[in-house]
């Protein structure tokens, strides 16, 4: 169950009724005949829906953004998806326009309690198979290489797009500079769960991790574009060993391209297996980075990573790990989920930090 912005408990039956009313009022895509909640997301609520129009059934994805998501962020994501369509990128979802031509619905809110607005969007349903999740990245060598090539294709396709007017979300470098103060608040309010205990044990080391990032002048000198921001195997669909769809652009923002590559390497090349959990698998890193670089050379809009980006790629992998740790802490201390589940995520990221610290020199030689 979830809580809507009128402070009432919404069951799945009520959500079905609400979604049906929204589609009927705002969209011209037919009658909602089936919906299935997608449980793999952590931030927004998403539903695979099926509509019937003129005797034809069509599948879509309906997303309810987390309450409090800024409208400007929603607009940025939708503008990015529309720009990708204009530029011929065939692997991202389309925003289905409403009857009035706009791309999202604002849910009525309780103005007396100053509730933030809530937004809903309908997207085209991508083909392919959901094979992975970010914590179970099981894939073949062919899928690994094609995932890297797809990231290069995305970067080279969107490079040059400047984003939306009036909206500049803080970059990941800026986010990291805010983490120490946030984490100190979490530590002061920590309870007695296994997660809290581990967090407090690691607290001083976590603060030290925040210092291992590139100098700001070097970071700002790197090529910038609309990064995906969460490019991992669970946000891809596969068919016959190749990527058939790229989705979940909710973390997209204008930022350093190299950060997107570093975060992707973290996601695709880090082991979750017992005994090697948190270890970066260098053979997979070399394959992923090599495939990205070759694809960048062939497309050559922004091209492959340049010398500056390659020099600081190890720090970008570390930055990606910091962003993941901050997400874990923010999720846990804002929503109070299962401590054991999030402790597993947290331990993994701390183990990854330790591996990166121990193997800095071999990592640097692997990315050159």
C-alpha positions as CSV (number, residue, x, y, z in Angstrom):
1,X,0.0,0.0,0.0
2,X,1.1,3.6,-0.5
3,X,-0.1,6.9,0.8
4,X,-1.5,9.5,-1.7
5,X,-1.3,13.2,-1.2
6,X,-4.8,13.3,0.4
7,X,-3.4,11.3,3.3
8,X,-5.5,8.3,2.5
9,X,-4.3,4.7,2.2
10,X,-4.5,3.5,-1.4
11,X,-4.9,-0.2,-2.1
12,X,-4.0,-1.7,-5.4
13,X,-7.7,-1.8,-6.2
14,X,-7.9,2.0,-5.6
15,X,-4.8,2.5,-7.7
16,X,-6.4,0.6,-10.6
17,X,-9.5,2.8,-10.3
18,X,-7.3,6.0,-10.0
19,X,-5.2,5.0,-13.0
20,X,-8.3,4.2,-15.1
21,X,-9.8,7.6,-14.3
22,X,-6.6,9.4,-15.2
23,X,-6.3,7.6,-18.5
24,X,-9.9,8.3,-19.4
25,X,-9.7,11.9,-18.5
26,X,-6.3,12.9,-19.8
27,X,-5.3,10.3,-22.5
28,X,-6.7,9.0,-25.8
29,X,-5.2,5.5,-25.7
30,X,-8.2,3.4,-24.9
31,X,-9.7,1.7,-21.8
32,X,-7.4,0.3,-19.1
33,X,-8.0,-3.4,-19.0
34,X,-5.0,-4.7,-17.1
35,X,-2.3,-3.4,-14.9
36,X,0.7,-5.0,-13.0
37,X,2.9,-3.3,-10.5
38,X,6.6,-3.4,-11.3
39,X,8.3,-4.2,-8.0
40,X,11.9,-3.6,-9.2
41,X,12.1,0.1,-8.8
42,X,13.1,1.9,-5.6
43,X,12.0,5.5,-6.1
44,X,8.9,5.8,-8.3
45,X,5.9,3.5,-8.6
46,X,5.6,2.0,-12.0
47,X,2.9,-0.2,-13.6
48,X,2.8,-2.3,-16.8
49,X,-0.6,-1.5,-18.2
50,X,-2.7,-2.7,-21.1
51,X,-5.3,-0.7,-22.9
52,X,-8.0,-1.6,-25.4
53,X,-8.8,0.8,-28.2
54,X,-10.7,0.0,-31.4
55,X,-10.4,-3.7,-30.6
56,X,-6.6,-3.5,-30.3
57,X,-4.6,-4.1,-27.1
58,X,-1.5,-2.0,-26.4
59,X,1.0,-2.1,-23.6
60,X,2.4,1.0,-21.9
61,X,4.3,1.8,-18.7
62,X,2.5,4.2,-16.3
63,X,4.8,5.9,-13.7
64,X,3.8,7.7,-10.5
65,X,6.7,9.8,-9.6
66,X,7.7,9.9,-5.9
67,X,5.8,12.7,-4.2
68,X,8.0,15.8,-4.0
69,X,9.8,15.2,-7.3
70,X,10.4,18.7,-8.7
71,X,8.3,19.5,-11.7
72,X,11.4,20.9,-13.4
73,X,13.1,17.5,-13.1
74,X,10.1,15.8,-14.6
75,X,10.2,18.3,-17.5
76,X,13.9,17.7,-18.0
77,X,13.5,14.0,-18.2
78,X,10.6,14.3,-20.7
79,X,12.5,16.8,-22.8
80,X,15.5,14.5,-22.9
81,X,13.3,11.5,-24.1
82,X,11.7,13.7,-26.7
83,X,15.1,14.9,-27.9
84,X,16.4,11.4,-28.2
85,X,13.4,10.5,-30.4
86,X,14.2,13.6,-32.6
87,X,17.8,12.5,-32.9
88,X,16.8,8.9,-33.9
89,X,17.8,7.0,-30.8
90,X,15.4,4.1,-31.0
91,X,16.1,2.4,-27.7
92,X,14.5,4.8,-25.1
93,X,10.8,5.0,-24.3
94,X,8.5,7.7,-25.7
95,X,6.4,10.0,-23.6
96,X,2.8,9.4,-24.6
97,X,1.2,12.8,-25.1
98,X,-2.0,13.7,-23.3
99,X,-5.1,15.0,-25.1
100,X,-3.7,18.5,-24.7
101,X,-0.3,17.6,-26.1
102,X,1.6,17.8,-22.8
103,X,3.4,14.8,-21.3
104,X,2.4,14.5,-17.6
105,X,-0.5,14.7,-15.2
106,X,-0.3,16.7,-12.0
107,X,-2.3,15.0,-9.2
108,X,-4.6,17.1,-7.1
109,X,-2.9,17.9,-3.8
110,X,-3.9,18.9,-0.3
111,X,-3.2,22.6,-0.3
112,X,-4.1,23.0,3.3
113,X,-1.2,20.8,4.4
114,X,1.0,22.3,1.6
115,X,1.7,18.8,0.2
116,X,4.1,18.8,-2.8
117,X,2.6,17.9,-6.1
118,X,2.7,14.4,-7.6
119,X,3.1,13.6,-11.3
120,X,2.1,10.7,-13.5
121,X,3.4,9.9,-17.0
122,X,2.6,7.2,-19.5
123,X,5.5,5.8,-21.6
124,X,5.7,3.4,-24.5
125,X,6.5,-0.1,-23.4
126,X,10.0,-1.2,-24.5
127,X,10.6,-4.6,-26.1
128,X,13.0,-7.1,-24.8
129,X,13.6,-9.1,-21.6
130,X,14.3,-7.8,-18.1
131,X,17.2,-10.1,-17.3
132,X,19.1,-8.3,-14.5
133,X,18.9,-6.0,-11.5
134,X,21.6,-3.7,-10.2
135,X,22.5,-6.1,-7.5
136,X,22.3,-9.2,-9.7
137,X,24.1,-8.2,-12.9
138,X,24.1,-11.6,-14.6
139,X,24.9,-11.2,-18.3
140,X,27.0,-12.8,-21.0
141,X,30.2,-11.2,-22.5
142,X,28.2,-10.3,-25.6
143,X,25.6,-8.4,-23.4
144,X,28.4,-6.7,-21.5
145,X,30.1,-5.4,-24.6
146,X,26.8,-4.4,-26.3
147,X,25.8,-2.5,-23.1
148,X,29.0,-0.5,-23.3
149,X,28.4,0.2,-27.0
150,X,24.9,1.3,-26.2
151,X,26.1,3.8,-23.6
152,X,28.5,5.2,-26.2
153,X,25.7,5.4,-28.7
154,X,23.5,7.3,-26.2
155,X,26.3,9.7,-25.3
156,X,27.2,10.4,-28.9
157,X,23.5,10.9,-29.8
158,X,22.6,13.3,-27.0
159,X,25.9,15.3,-27.0
160,X,25.3,19.0,-27.7
161,X,21.8,19.1,-26.2
162,X,21.8,21.8,-23.6
163,X,18.9,20.7,-21.5
164,X,15.8,22.7,-20.5
165,X,15.8,26.5,-19.8
166,X,15.8,27.5,-16.2
167,X,16.7,24.1,-14.7
168,X,20.2,23.1,-13.7
169,X,20.2,20.3,-11.1
170,X,23.3,20.2,-8.9
171,X,25.9,17.9,-10.5
172,X,27.3,14.8,-8.8
173,X,30.4,16.7,-7.8
174,X,28.2,19.2,-6.0
175,X,26.2,16.4,-4.4
176,X,29.3,14.8,-2.9
177,X,30.3,18.1,-1.3
178,X,26.9,18.1,0.6
179,X,27.2,14.5,1.8
180,X,29.3,15.0,4.9
181,X,26.6,17.3,6.5
182,X,23.8,14.9,5.5
183,X,25.6,11.9,6.9
184,X,26.3,13.6,10.2
185,X,22.6,14.2,10.6
186,X,21.9,10.5,9.9
187,X,24.6,9.5,12.5
188,X,23.0,11.7,15.2
189,X,19.6,10.1,14.5
190,X,20.8,6.5,14.2
191,X,18.8,3.8,16.0
192,X,19.9,0.3,17.0
193,X,19.3,-1.8,13.9
194,X,22.2,-3.8,12.3
195,X,22.3,-1.2,9.5
196,X,22.7,1.7,12.0
197,X,25.4,-0.2,13.9
198,X,27.4,-0.8,10.7
199,X,26.9,2.8,9.6
200,X,28.3,4.2,12.8
201,X,31.2,1.7,12.7
202,X,32.1,3.0,9.2
203,X,31.3,6.6,9.8
204,X,34.8,8.1,10.0
205,X,36.0,6.0,7.0
206,X,33.0,7.2,5.0
207,X,33.9,10.8,5.7
208,X,37.4,10.1,4.5
209,X,36.1,8.6,1.3
210,X,34.6,12.0,0.4
211,X,38.1,13.4,-0.1
212,X,39.1,11.0,-2.9
213,X,37.5,12.9,-5.8
214,X,39.1,14.8,-8.7
215,X,40.0,18.5,-8.3
216,X,37.1,20.7,-9.2
217,X,39.0,22.4,-12.0
218,X,39.7,19.0,-13.6
219,X,36.2,17.8,-13.2
220,X,34.8,21.0,-14.7
221,X,37.1,20.7,-17.7
222,X,35.7,17.3,-18.8
223,X,33.1,17.1,-21.6
224,X,29.5,17.5,-20.4
225,X,26.2,16.2,-21.6
226,X,22.9,14.8,-20.4
227,X,24.2,11.7,-18.5
228,X,21.8,8.8,-17.9
229,X,22.9,8.8,-14.3
230,X,21.8,5.3,-13.4
231,X,23.1,3.1,-16.3
232,X,23.1,-0.4,-14.9
233,X,22.0,-3.9,-16.2
234,X,18.6,-3.6,-14.4
235,X,17.7,-0.5,-16.5
236,X,18.3,-2.3,-19.8
237,X,16.2,-4.8,-21.7
238,X,17.9,-7.5,-23.8
239,X,17.0,-9.5,-26.8
240,X,19.3,-12.1,-28.6
241,X,22.4,-10.9,-26.6
242,X,21.9,-7.2,-27.5
243,X,20.4,-4.3,-25.7
244,X,16.8,-3.7,-26.9
245,X,15.8,-0.9,-24.6
246,X,17.3,1.7,-22.2
247,X,15.0,3.1,-19.6
248,X,14.7,4.9,-16.2
249,X,16.2,8.3,-17.1
250,X,15.0,9.7,-13.7
251,X,18.6,10.4,-12.6
252,X,19.6,12.2,-15.8
253,X,21.2,15.6,-15.6
254,X,23.8,17.7,-17.3
255,X,27.1,16.5,-15.9
256,X,30.5,15.1,-16.8
257,X,30.3,12.3,-19.4
258,X,33.1,10.5,-17.6
259,X,31.0,10.2,-14.5
260,X,28.4,8.2,-16.4
261,X,31.1,5.8,-17.7
262,X,32.6,5.4,-14.2
263,X,29.3,4.7,-12.6
264,X,28.4,2.2,-15.4
265,X,31.8,0.4,-14.8
266,X,31.0,0.2,-11.1
267,X,27.6,-1.4,-11.9
268,X,28.6,-3.7,-14.7
269,X,32.0,-4.9,-13.4
270,X,31.7,-5.3,-9.6
271,X,31.1,-8.7,-8.2
272,X,28.2,-9.5,-5.9
273,X,29.3,-13.1,-5.3
274,X,30.2,-14.4,-1.9
275,X,33.9,-14.3,-1.3
276,X,34.5,-11.6,-4.0
277,X,31.7,-9.2,-3.1
278,X,32.7,-5.6,-3.9
279,X,35.7,-6.6,-6.1
280,X,36.0,-4.8,-9.4
281,X,36.5,-7.5,-12.1
282,X,39.3,-6.1,-14.2
283,X,38.8,-8.3,-17.2
284,X,35.2,-7.1,-17.4
285,X,36.3,-3.5,-16.9
286,X,38.8,-3.8,-19.8
287,X,36.1,-5.4,-22.1
288,X,33.5,-2.7,-21.2
289,X,35.8,0.2,-21.5
290,X,37.4,-1.1,-24.7
291,X,33.9,-1.6,-26.3
292,X,32.9,1.9,-25.2
293,X,36.1,3.5,-26.7
294,X,35.8,1.7,-30.0
295,X,32.1,2.6,-30.4
296,X,33.0,6.2,-29.6
297,X,35.6,6.3,-32.3
298,X,33.2,4.9,-34.9
299,X,30.4,7.3,-34.1
300,X,32.7,10.2,-33.2
301,X,30.3,12.9,-32.1
302,X,31.7,13.3,-28.7
303,X,34.0,10.3,-29.4
304,X,35.8,8.1,-26.9
305,X,37.0,9.2,-23.5
306,X,39.9,11.7,-23.9
307,X,43.2,11.7,-22.0
308,X,41.9,13.8,-19.1
309,X,38.9,11.5,-18.7
310,X,41.0,8.4,-18.7
311,X,43.3,9.9,-16.2
312,X,40.5,10.5,-13.7
313,X,38.3,7.5,-14.6
314,X,39.4,5.6,-11.4
315,X,38.2,8.6,-9.3
316,X,34.9,8.6,-11.3
317,X,34.4,5.0,-10.4
318,X,34.9,6.0,-6.8
319,X,32.6,9.0,-7.2
320,X,29.9,6.6,-8.5
321,X,30.3,4.4,-5.4
322,X,29.8,7.5,-3.2
323,X,26.6,8.4,-5.1
324,X,25.4,4.8,-4.5
325,X,26.3,5.0,-0.8
326,X,24.5,8.3,-0.4
327,X,21.4,6.8,-2.1
328,X,21.5,3.8,0.3
329,X,21.7,6.1,3.3
330,X,19.1,8.5,2.0
331,X,16.7,5.7,1.2
332,X,17.2,4.0,4.6
333,X,16.8,7.1,6.7
334,X,14.0,8.7,4.8
335,X,11.7,5.6,4.2
336,X,12.8,3.1,6.9
337,X,13.0,0.0,4.7
338,X,14.2,-3.5,5.7
339,X,17.5,-3.0,7.6
340,X,18.9,-6.4,6.4
341,X,18.2,-5.7,2.8
342,X,19.9,-2.3,2.8
343,X,22.7,-3.6,5.0
344,X,23.6,-5.9,2.1
345,X,23.7,-3.0,-0.3
346,X,25.8,-1.0,2.2
347,X,28.3,-3.7,2.9
348,X,28.8,-4.2,-0.8
349,X,29.6,-0.6,-1.4
350,X,32.0,-0.4,1.5
351,X,33.7,-3.5,0.3
352,X,34.0,-1.9,-3.2
353,X,35.6,1.2,-1.6
354,X,38.1,-1.0,0.2
355,X,39.0,-2.8,-3.1
356,X,39.4,0.4,-4.9
357,X,41.7,1.7,-2.2
358,X,43.9,-1.4,-2.1
359,X,44.1,-1.7,-5.9
360,X,44.5,1.9,-7.1
361,X,47.7,1.3,-9.1
362,X,46.4,-1.8,-11.0
363,X,43.1,0.0,-11.7
364,X,45.0,3.0,-13.1
365,X,47.0,0.8,-15.4
366,X,43.8,-1.1,-16.5
367,X,42.0,2.0,-17.8
368,X,45.0,3.5,-19.8
